[in-house]
Amino acid sequence: MEFDRVLKLPELLARKSFFLFGPRATGKSTLIRRQLAGAATVIDLLDSRNYLRLSAAPHELEAMVAAHDHPIIVIDEAQRIPELLNEVHRLIESRKLKFLLTGSSARKLRRGQANLLAGRAWDARMFPLIRREIPDFDLDRYLRYGGLPAVWISEHPEEELDAYANTYLTEEIMAEGLIRKLPPFTRFLKTIALANAETLNFTKLANDCQVPPSTVTEYVGLLEDTLVGFLLPDIWLNDTRKRREGAVIRTLPVYLDFITMCVEAGLNFQGALSQAMEKAPPGPLRNEFAIVLRDMRSGLARADALRRMAERLDISEITSFVSAIIQAEKMGASLANVLRVQAEQRRSERFQRAEKMAMEAPVKLVAPLIIFIFPVTFIILGFPIIMKFLGEGLL
């Protein structure tokens, strides 16, 4: 199976030389063959002949480039010979060539004081497959097995992932001598996989892995250097979470109105939810309701599907809505009445939040007024008076 990748190498290289980093098996070499076939000279440092020749004499790169009349030079697995980047630097300056330098680990380049070309080459990242690149996308399969191309197309994805992990441990970690003991690092991999997309507590993580916190910090750095994982700043993550929660809270009354109308018109809850998703605005809440519908259609009880949504979002308004629906189902109460009350309550809360923000606005404006507006106003008013006093000799 071939995947139409979003990353377009000819467009990148039309602008500048690039480092292209990405974890093993994300499809870097395949992408190069498909997009740069016949347009670039490819030097693969996994080929022992190229590796031995260039590691012994990096200046041989110029002869290899001269043997082919291509303006684009690809060096695959460039991190294997960091000294080669000095020659790349020279050829970019002297011959105006475009280089694509790929690698599955940036550790040697970053920590080996290699020449990173100082603005002469930009960075690009190659990630596993994303949704728009996968025909017939299956969210369940993606969440369970990830988006590595070889794993995605495999009939035995669990075995493929196991082989990938073993290759990572043996070739990237042990062969490079990056750690001294493999068992603690293996425990760390299993533990941090459970903390994916969460705020990391290094002390707790160290206790779970039975290693010192300093070792966990080193292991996390190792994951970043080998491009298997990366950290997001907590401030950015919190800001993203708040924006997502705000979008959910804003659109919840609209969805509740649509669901209420559909239930009163005679549809069951599942049908009403499906109709609301077609009519209501897009956003994170629509995605969550889509997961609820999928769970219900796969045989999960309505109460359990809603509880899962409440746990994922962890927003008080959603928890209240889910609790009211589950309680109505247990007590046999009218679902339409419960939904109407919930919609009115959410709308009332939205107005109250708007009033609160309006009342807080004058207080928040005090500091900008004192720092920026008042000084300028005093200068504008006082300048003519001071100039008049100076003209009359009073000052």
C-alpha positions as a printed Julia matrix, in Angstrom:
395×3 Matrix{Float64}:
   0.0    0.0     0.0
   1.25   3.49   -0.87
   0.48   6.53    1.27
   0.25  10.08   -0.06
   2.35  11.9     2.53
   1.63  15.52    3.39
   5.34  16.33    3.49
   6.54  17.32    0.0
  10.32  17.19   -0.3
  10.65  19.04   -3.67
   8.77  22.01   -2.19
  11.06  22.06    0.86
  14.28  21.81   -1.14
  13.18  24.52   -3.56
  13.7   26.95   -0.68
  16.74  25.69    1.24
  18.73  22.71    2.45
  17.04  20.7     5.19
  17.64  18.32    8.06
  14.86  15.72    7.97
  14.62  13.94   11.31
  12.13  11.25   12.25
  11.9    8.0    14.23
  12.84   4.72   12.62
  10.34   3.22   10.18
   8.33   6.42    9.6
   9.02   6.19    5.87
  11.87   8.66    5.26
  13.76   6.49    2.79
  10.56   5.49    0.98
   9.52   9.14    0.71
  12.91  10.05   -0.78
  12.7    7.27   -3.38
   9.2    8.27   -4.46
   9.52  12.05   -4.48
  13.16  12.55   -5.5
  13.7    9.63   -7.88
  16.02  10.77  -10.68
  16.29  14.29   -9.26
  18.8   13.74   -6.46
  22.01  11.94   -5.62
  21.35   9.64   -2.65
  24.24   8.67   -0.36
  23.1    6.05    2.13
  25.4    5.82    5.15
  23.81   2.5     6.12
  25.71   1.15    3.11
  28.99  -0.01    4.65
  30.95   1.02    1.56
  29.76   4.64    1.78
  30.16   4.67    5.55
  33.75   3.37    5.54
  34.8    5.63    2.68
  33.38   8.85    4.13
  34.21   8.16    7.76
  37.85   7.68    6.78
  37.95  10.65    4.38
  34.99  13.09    4.63
  36.45  15.16    1.78
  35.54  12.28   -0.57
  31.97  13.62   -0.45
  32.86  16.22   -3.1
  34.04  13.52   -5.5
  30.89  11.48   -4.94
  28.76  14.56   -5.6
  30.75  15.46   -8.74
  30.14  12.0   -10.18
  26.45  12.84  -10.56
  24.97  15.93  -12.16
  22.22  16.57   -9.61
  21.6   19.84   -7.75
  20.09  17.97   -4.77
  22.19  15.69   -2.56
  20.53  13.35   -0.05
  22.62  11.94    2.81
  20.61   9.25    4.57
  21.4    8.57    8.26
  23.69  11.63    8.37
  24.11  11.34   12.15
  26.43   8.36   11.64
  29.28  10.67   10.51
  28.89  14.08   12.22
  32.24  15.25   10.77
  30.68  15.08    7.3
  28.65  18.21    8.04
  31.76  20.37    7.66
  32.04  19.2     4.06
  28.31  19.78    3.55
  28.78  23.33    4.86
  31.62  23.94    2.41
  29.72  22.53   -0.59
  26.62  24.61    0.2
  28.77  27.75    0.23
  31.07  26.97   -2.69
  28.8   25.08   -5.09
  25.35  26.29   -3.99
  24.05  22.72   -3.71
  20.87  21.75   -1.84
  21.26  19.0     0.76
  18.66  16.82    2.45
  20.23  15.3     5.58
  18.08  12.6     7.14
  18.44  10.8    10.44
  16.61   8.78   13.07
  18.62  10.18   15.97
  19.77  13.71   16.66
  21.81  12.77   19.76
  25.23  12.6    18.09
  24.66  15.81   16.19
  23.37  17.8    19.17
  25.76  16.49   21.81
  28.8   15.8    19.67
  29.39  19.47   18.86
  28.71  18.81   15.18
  28.43  21.61   12.63
  24.64  22.18   12.47
  25.08  24.53    9.47
  23.93  27.64   11.37
  20.95  28.74    9.28
  22.15  27.19    6.04
  19.8   24.25    6.61
  16.39  24.29    8.24
  14.75  21.51   10.25
  11.82  19.36    9.14
  10.24  16.46   11.02
   8.87  13.2     9.66
   6.14  11.76   11.86
   4.16   8.53   11.57
   1.06   8.55    9.38
  -1.64  11.08   10.19
  -5.36  10.81    9.53
  -5.44  12.57    6.16
  -2.7   10.26    4.85
  -4.56   7.03    5.69
  -7.38   5.74    3.44
 -10.26   4.23    5.44
  -8.93   5.65    8.71
  -9.8    3.55   11.78
  -9.48   5.49   15.06
  -9.55   2.37   17.25
  -6.68   0.79   15.32
  -4.71   4.03   15.31
  -5.04   4.55   19.07
  -4.06   0.95   19.74
  -1.19   0.45   17.29
  -0.11   3.93   16.18
   0.66   5.18   12.69
   3.96   3.58   11.66
   3.41   2.54    8.01
   4.77  -1.0     8.45
   2.58  -1.56   11.51
  -0.53  -0.02    9.94
  -0.54  -2.26    6.87
   0.5   -5.39    8.77
  -1.97  -8.21    9.39
  -0.17  -8.79   12.7
   0.37  -5.28   14.13
   1.17  -6.47   17.65
   4.08  -8.58   16.39
   5.28  -5.68   14.24
   5.24  -3.33   17.23
   7.09  -5.87   19.35
   9.75  -6.23   16.66
   9.99  -2.43   16.36
  10.53  -2.07   20.12
  13.22  -4.76   20.09
  14.96  -3.09   17.15
  14.85   0.26   18.95
  16.33  -1.24   22.12
  19.09  -3.2    20.38
  20.11  -0.87   17.53
  19.35   2.6    18.87
  20.02   2.13   22.57
  22.35  -0.8    23.24
  24.43  -0.61   20.04
  25.09   3.09   20.58
  26.01   2.52   24.24
  23.47   5.12   25.38
  22.59   3.3    28.61
  24.43   0.87   30.84
  21.54  -1.32   31.99
  18.68  -2.33   29.72
  16.07  -3.69   32.23
  15.48  -0.32   34.01
  15.09   1.41   30.63
  12.64  -1.27   29.5
  10.54  -0.68   32.64
  10.74   3.05   31.95
   9.4    2.6    28.4
   6.39   0.64   29.64
   5.67   3.16   32.42
   6.01   6.32   30.34
   3.8    4.83   27.62
   0.97   4.94   30.16
   1.73   8.63   30.81
   1.4    9.64   27.16
  -0.24  13.09   26.72
  -0.18  13.73   30.48
   1.78  16.14   32.65
   4.9   14.28   33.78
   5.75  13.92   37.45
   9.38  12.85   37.34
   9.47  11.79   40.99
   6.42   9.55   40.65
   7.73   8.18   37.36
  11.06   7.38   39.04
   9.29   5.53   41.86
   7.27   3.48   39.37
  10.42   2.61   37.4
  12.51   1.97   40.55
  15.27   4.33   39.43
  16.46   7.77   40.65
  14.7   10.9    39.28
  17.96  11.97   37.63
  17.94   8.72   35.65
  14.35   9.33   34.52
  15.37  12.81   33.34
  18.19  11.21   31.34
  15.83   8.59   29.88
  13.33  11.25   28.8
  16.15  13.16   27.11
  17.12   9.94   25.37
  13.58   9.54   23.99
  13.74  13.1    22.63
  17.19  12.6    21.1
  16.13   9.38   19.36
  12.91  11.12   18.2
  10.62   8.52   19.78
   8.91  11.1    21.99
   8.95  14.78   22.78
   7.87  17.04   25.61
   5.36  19.83   25.27
   5.69  22.86   27.57
   3.2   22.61   30.41
   2.09  26.23   29.89
   1.22  25.53   26.24
  -0.54  22.31   27.21
  -2.63  24.04   29.89
  -3.54  26.83   27.48
  -4.63  24.29   24.85
  -6.68  22.41   27.45
  -8.41  25.61   28.58
  -9.26  26.56   24.99
 -10.68  23.09   24.39
 -12.74  23.21   27.61
 -14.03  26.67   26.67
 -15.12  25.41   23.24
 -16.94  22.46   24.84
 -18.75  24.64   27.38
 -19.77  27.2    24.73
 -21.29  24.64   22.36
 -22.91  22.39   24.99
 -26.2   24.4    25.22
 -26.55  24.3    21.43
 -26.15  20.53   21.34
 -28.57  20.11   24.23
 -31.2   22.19   22.4
 -30.86  20.03   19.26
 -30.99  16.79   21.26
 -34.03  18.0    23.21
 -35.94  18.92   20.05
 -35.16  15.56   18.45
 -36.2   13.59   21.55
 -39.45  15.56   21.82
 -40.05  14.8    18.13
 -39.96  11.07   18.9
 -36.34  10.0    18.29
 -34.44   7.93   20.82
 -31.3    9.32   22.44
 -28.93   7.72   19.94
 -30.89   9.03   16.94
 -31.19  12.49   18.54
 -27.45  12.59   19.15
 -26.78  11.64   15.52
 -29.08  14.41   14.25
 -27.52  16.96   16.6
 -24.07  16.16   15.26
 -25.24  16.88   11.71
 -26.79  20.25   12.58
 -24.72  21.64   15.45
 -21.39  23.47   14.97
 -18.13  21.51   14.65
 -15.66  21.39   17.5
 -14.24  19.15   20.23
 -17.69  18.37   21.66
 -18.83  17.03   18.3
 -15.78  14.75   18.23
 -16.58  13.48   21.72
 -20.21  12.79   20.83
 -18.97  10.93   17.74
 -16.95   8.65   20.04
 -20.02   8.14   22.23
 -22.08   7.13   19.18
 -19.36   4.78   18.0
 -19.2    3.12   21.43
 -22.97   2.7    21.55
 -23.11   1.23   18.05
 -20.37  -1.23   18.97
 -22.54  -2.58   21.79
 -21.47  -0.53   24.81
 -24.28   0.55   27.14
 -25.38   4.17   26.85
 -24.51   4.91   30.48
 -21.0    3.47   30.08
 -20.37   5.38   26.84
 -21.43   8.65   28.5
 -19.32   7.94   31.58
 -16.27   7.45   29.35
 -16.91  10.82   27.75
 -17.2   12.49   31.16
 -13.91  10.91   32.26
 -12.14  12.02   29.08
 -13.3   15.62   29.28
 -13.29  16.04   33.08
 -15.49  19.17   32.88
 -18.09  19.78   35.6
 -20.83  20.77   33.12
 -20.37  17.56   31.13
 -20.26  15.48   34.32
 -23.53  17.07   35.48
 -25.16  16.4    32.09
 -24.02  12.75   32.05
 -25.13  12.19   35.64
 -28.59  13.62   34.87
 -29.02  11.37   31.81
 -27.93   8.24   33.7
 -30.18   9.1    36.66
 -33.16   9.67   34.38
 -32.54   6.32   32.72
 -32.42   4.53   36.09
 -35.53   6.27   37.48
 -37.55   6.05   34.26
 -38.0    9.83   34.12
 -38.81  11.72   30.94
 -35.58  12.22   29.02
 -36.96  15.28   27.2
 -37.68  17.09   30.47
 -34.23  16.3    31.83
 -32.57  17.52   28.66
 -34.62  20.73   28.65
 -33.64  21.49   32.25
 -30.0   20.78   31.45
 -30.08  23.08   28.41
 -31.64  25.94   30.41
 -29.14  25.45   33.23
 -26.15  25.46   30.87
 -27.45  28.56   29.09
 -27.97  30.33   32.42
 -24.42  29.44   33.47
 -23.1   30.84   30.19
 -24.82  34.18   30.81
 -23.45  34.22   34.35
 -19.93  33.64   33.08
 -20.35  36.48   30.57
 -21.57  38.82   33.33
 -18.65  37.83   35.54
 -16.14  38.56   32.76
 -17.79  41.93   32.1
 -17.52  42.84   35.8
 -13.85  41.79   35.89
 -12.92  43.88   32.84
 -12.63  47.29   34.65
 -10.37  45.77   37.3
  -8.12  44.23   34.64
  -7.92  47.6    32.85
  -6.55  49.44   35.87
  -2.92  48.35   35.41
  -2.76  49.18   31.65
  -4.4   52.55   32.33
  -1.87  53.46   35.04
   1.16  52.18   33.12
   0.34  53.24   29.54
  -2.6   55.65   29.28
  -2.25  58.01   32.26
   1.43  58.95   31.65
   0.74  59.82   28.03
  -2.33  61.85   29.02
  -0.31  63.82   31.62
   2.42  64.5    29.08
  -0.08  65.75   26.48
  -1.83  68.02   29.0
   1.31  69.21   30.76
   3.57  69.87   27.77
   1.85  73.15   26.59
   1.76  74.45   30.17
   5.46  73.73   30.75
   6.4   75.32   27.41
   4.41  78.45   28.31
   6.15  78.75   31.68
   9.53  78.33   29.98
   8.68  81.01   27.43
   7.72  83.47   30.17
  10.8   82.68   32.23
   8.85  81.24   35.11
  10.8   77.99   35.03
